[in-house]
Amino acid sequence: MTSAAEHPVEQVAQVEQRRVEPGEWHDVVKGLRADGYAFFDWLSAVDQTDAPEAEEGEGQGGPGPGFDVVCHLMDVRSPLRRVLLTTRVSDGAALASVTDLYPGAAWHERETHEMFGIGFDGFEDGSGEGLRPLLLPDGFEGTPLRKSFQLAARASKPWPGAKEPGEGEGSTTKRAPSRRRLLPPGVPDESWGPRGD
């Protein structure tokens, strides 16, 4: 009988990171699947709408404002390989669905559509109902994971966390008059009405 010490646990594979253009998204994922990345792990997005505008010319600036759609795929054969694909989709643009390659991506694409408002062209989950609400209650308006989404509860209650001197409850420290008060993402400004202060 051999002990566990004689067979060390295989090291976790490093993640290869690739950035692709939105128009190449489906073809790159299809190529990776053909290359052995048969395990679809997850897909989601990150709001980058406050990123600076892309500048003209090669190698200058980033991809511009939008949403980073991120997909993690794995080749589970030995040795384990992992890849993290990222593409920047502009606000209002759609991305090719990968549900024809990985049926399990349907849940992730529906959630990303619901939370960020990103469309997926060619989405098919076998129901024939297309992209539809997944987690939010019926009649919910908005895309809650966007940085621009205003949290309604914060319009009527003060923000509990202190970011600046003098903002916490019971604080005796006064904020410098020249400093602008910072609000966390999702907290509306004073124009949203009384907050019960």
Salt bridges, closest charged atoms under 4 A:
GLU16 OE2 - ARG18 NE 2.65
ASP35 OD2 - ARG81 NH1 3.45
ASP41 OD2 - HIS72 ND1 2.73
ASP50 OD1 - LYS147 NZ 3.10
ASP68 OD2 - ARG19 NH2 3.43
ASP68 OD1 - ARG88 NE 2.43
ASP75 OD2 - ARG77 NH2 2.79
ASP75 OD2 - ARG81 NH2 2.73
ASP91 OD1 - ARG146 NH2 2.91
ASP100 OD1 - HIS26 NE2 2.91
ASP125 OD2 - ARG132 NH2 2.83
GLU129 OE1 - ARG132 NE 3.32
GLU164 OE1 - ARG179 NH2 2.75
GLU167 OE2 - ARG181 NE 3.51
GLU190 OE2 - ARG181 NH1 3.46
GLU190 OE1 - ARG195 NE 3.55
